[in-house]
């Protein structure tokens, strides 16, 4: 039966969910892709070739069992598809929306390599879990047995939340500490609503809270509560703070030059209906301004597309390499261009004019020999400098880890030369017994899906550790 439902890639064309027209979608922060209808989800899932070696699964950091849930979707067995999807992924509805599938599962799809166009894996994944929420298949967390051991998790981003979910399901008492007033980390305050509507994140937060996860919000570890106090209160601790320190540029202290995280956080707070003085004053608001965003990653794409929606008069993105060599998702670049963003390739900042800022001094570049990573290195073109006019400049150059040992006043926590926490591969064990680390604070700024993977791996290691300590205590 299942064979008849699948391998339709030769007769059924790849078809993404309908995308709202640019002139409509840039008027609000709603998600730009509509939902698949049941028939369309089944049709697109049926294109999967069910290949013997599923590269989509191999190239997914969570190793999601993609061929099986595609087959079940094609057969109309959606609840079973959801069960298989969530067995390996704590937040499939979030990954379906924000994973760069073009670089991961879809980019390695076998039928894509044969010229038939990839299976729309991310859109089907999103559809399955959205349907599961609507139908009541997403069950509350109710552990079979409560355990006495407790774990403290520092950071309510995807890594910390994934670990909290797994630990709580095993009956462990879990407390999550976070500096913000809402959980979710970058899912809540970093990623704009047009990629991830906030009620999707809040639904998961509610599920975790309802399942017994305790949240201590507005808590800045090192100031409001010491790291040692958290260690003393719990049997194990997971550090999942992410990386929030913005990479900076020299001479970027003028009014009108802001960091991407501050800009995006203000916009997302506004969408929650919060009072945001920096937005109201215009400091973190692009309305009526000529905006220049510096950087070429996904954060830069989030900034340029946010500025368009805020009513900027013009939005330009400066990147020192060309389109082919940019780190951001090509799908996001296309969406940005459709919405009116202008990309200025092979352009590097070399200072700023005015205070408040009136422009970015730009050096034109060309691509030279490949560097150690194989990417062509930008080289300066002499005498081709010019000034790009701007009223608001947003720095989206990536993030670095904060100095946690210094912030938290703890000498025993070893870090790497990059400032990330030194942790064991696959377990997240740090130099302090009973303390683990997961996500960006270990691997540097990376993808949400990797943070989820790390959080799950660390939760497994913590469960092993708690079991061992319980055995020792019993002896």
C-alpha positions, -999 to +999 in steps of 0.1 A: +000+000+000+027+025+011+046+019-021+017+032-042+016+063-021+052+073-026+079+079-052+056+105-070+085+129-076+085+121-114+049+131-118+043+156-090+062+189-091+077+204-060+053+230-046+060+251-015+031+265+006+017+297-009+037+328-001+019+360+006+027+387-019+055+411-009+033+442-009+010+426+017+035+407+039+057+437+044+028+455+060+028+432+091+049+407+111+028+377+103+045+346+089+049+348+051+040+312+042+005+299+045-003+264+058-005+234+036-040+219+032-042+183+041-043+171+005-014+193-005+007+181+025+000+144+015+008+152-021+041+168-014+051+141+011+044+115-015+072+128-037+097+113-012+117+085-030+121+065+003+157+060-006+178+033+011+203+058+025+183+089+035+207+118+033+180+141+046+181+122+079+219+120+079+223+157+074+198+167+101+215+174+134+187+156+152+187+127+127+149+131+124+133+100+109+121+121+079+113+093+053+090+076+078+070+106+087+067+117+051+053+083+042+028+084+071+017+119+060+012+107+024-009+078+038-030+102+059-017+088+092-009+122+106-010+113+143+016+086+138+036+110+117+036+134+146+046+107+171+077+098+150+085+135+143+085+145+180+104+113+191+137+129+180+128+166+180+116+185+210+102+214+189+094+202+153+070+231+147+098+256+154+124+237+133+099+234+104+097+272+104+133+284+110+157+257+101+178+265+070+165+234+052+182+244+020+215+238+038+205+207+058+178+181+050+163+195+017+198+205+004+208+169+006+176+153-007+184+126-033+157+137-058+171+172-056+204+158-068+186+142-097+170+174-108+134+168-097+134+195-069+137+186-032+108+173-011+094+203+009+105+187+042+103+218+065+068+227+054+055+192+059+072+191+094+055+224+103+021+212+090+023+179+110+029+196+144+006+225+139-021+199+131-011+179+162-016+210+184-050+217+168-062+181+172-050+177+208-023+151+200+004+171+218-001+158+253+008+175+286+041+164+303+030+140+330+060+119+343+051+084+355+072+088+386+084+120+403+121+120+413+137+139+441+168+151+422+167+186+408+185+202+379+191+239+374+192+252+338+207+286+331+191+299+299+156+295+285+166+293+249+161+262+226+190+242+242+179+248+278+142+242+270+150+209+250+169+196+281+142+208+305+116+189+284+135+156+284+145+158+321+109+167+332+095+137+313+117+115+334+103+130+366+134+152+374+126+185+392+137+213+368+142+250+374+151+273+344+168+306+351+167+334+325+177+370+323+146+380+302+110+384+313+098+357+289+113+323+281+124+313+247+157+332+243+164+341+207+132+322+197+112+349+215+133+381+212+158+374+184+138+359+155+111+381+140+075+371+138+074+368+100+097+337+105+083+325+138+051+339+152+054+343+190+023+323+199+041+292+186+069+297+211+046+307+240+025+275+234+056+254+241+065+276+271+030+270+285+034+232+279+066+231+299+052+252+327+021+231+329+043+200+330+060+212+361+091+231+349+098+261+372+109+293+355+128+320+374+127+350+350+143+384+351+172+367+368+207+378+358+230+351+371+260+367+387+240+397+398+206+386+410+217+351+420+251+336+421+262+306+401+274+290+433+239+294+448+224+277+418+249+249+421+241+245+458+204+243+452+205+215+425+220+181+420+232+191+385+234+223+365+232+229+327+247+261+313+227+270+281+231+308+280+237+312+243+261+339+230+248+375+232+279+397+230+278+415+197+309+416+176+318+452+172+333+476+147+359+503+155+345+539+158+309+527+160+299+547+190+279+574+172+241+578+178+222+559+152+246+529+152+230+500+170+235+463+175+212+437+158+202+420+191+190+453+206+172+462+174+154+429+170+146+426+207+129+460+207+109+450+176+098+417+191+089+434+224+067+458+205+049+429+189+041+416+224+025+450+232+053+459+257+063+495+264+096+500+246+109+535+252+139+530+228+114+522+200+091+551+207+121+575+208+131+563+173+165+550+186+156+514+177+129+521+150+135+523+113+104+542+104+112+570+078+149+563+079+176+552+054+188+519+069+221+502+063+227+467+078+262+454+080+266+416+077+255+387+056+241+360+080+206+351+090+206+378+117+213+404+090+184+391+070+161+394+100+172+430+105+167+441+069+133+425+066+122+440+100+133+475+088+112+472+057+081+464+079+088+493+102+085+517+072+122+525+064+126+547+033+154+525+020+171+494+033+206+483+021+226+453+032+264+456+030+284+423+027+321+420+021+317+389-001+293+381-030+259+363-030+274+329-035+297+332-005+273+347+020+265+326+051+228+334+053+200+313+038+195+320+000+158+316+006+160+345+031+180+367+006+153+361-020+125+370+004+143+402+014+149+412-023+112+406-030+103+429-001+125+457-014+159+452+002+189+462-018+221+441-014+255+458-018+279+429-024+317+431-020+314+461+003+331+464+037+326+492+063+356+514+070+343+538+095+313+561+098+303+597+090+286+620+114+273+619+149+243+612+148+254+590+119+249+602+084+266+575+065+289+544+063+323+547+048+325+518+024+355+500+008+349+481-023+363+445-023+371+417-048+374+380-040+410+367-040+424+332-032+405+308-010+413+309+027+418+279+050+380+271+049+380+271+011+361+304+009+376+332-012+390+359+009+379+395+002+407+419-010+406+456-009+402+476-042+423+507-038+407+540-045+371+527-047+359+541-014+326+559-011+300+568+016+267+550+018+241+574+033+223+562+064+202+575+093+203+541+111+231+516+109+226+481+123+256+459+131+248+422+124+283+408+125+276+378+147+278+371+184+306+361+208+304+345+243+304+366+274+331+360+299+311+337+322+339+329+347+343+366+353+306+374+352+298+346+376+329+349+398+338+312+393+374+301+387+368+264+381+348+268+349+372+262+320+367+281+287+383+277+253+405+304+237+374+317+220+357+322+253+332+293+249+327+269+277+349+238+274+326+208+274+329+171+264+316+162+230+281+144+231+276+149+269+284+186+276+304+177+308+324+207+319+355+210+342+332+212+372+316+180+384+278+180+379+279+210+356+271+206+320+269+230+290+250+230+257+242+250+226+259+282+214+279+287+247+298+256+237+299+256+199+297+294+193+268+311+174+251+283+155+216+270+145+186+264+167+185+228+156+221+222+169+211+238+203+182+214+205+205+185+197+230+196+224+203+201+250+189+166+244+224+151+245+232+169+278+199+158+293+207+122+286+242+126+302+226+144+332+202+115+337+231+091+337+250+113+362+219+115+385+216+077+383+252+072+393+251+097+421+219+081+434+236+047+434+266+061+453+243+077+479+225+044+484+257+026+490 
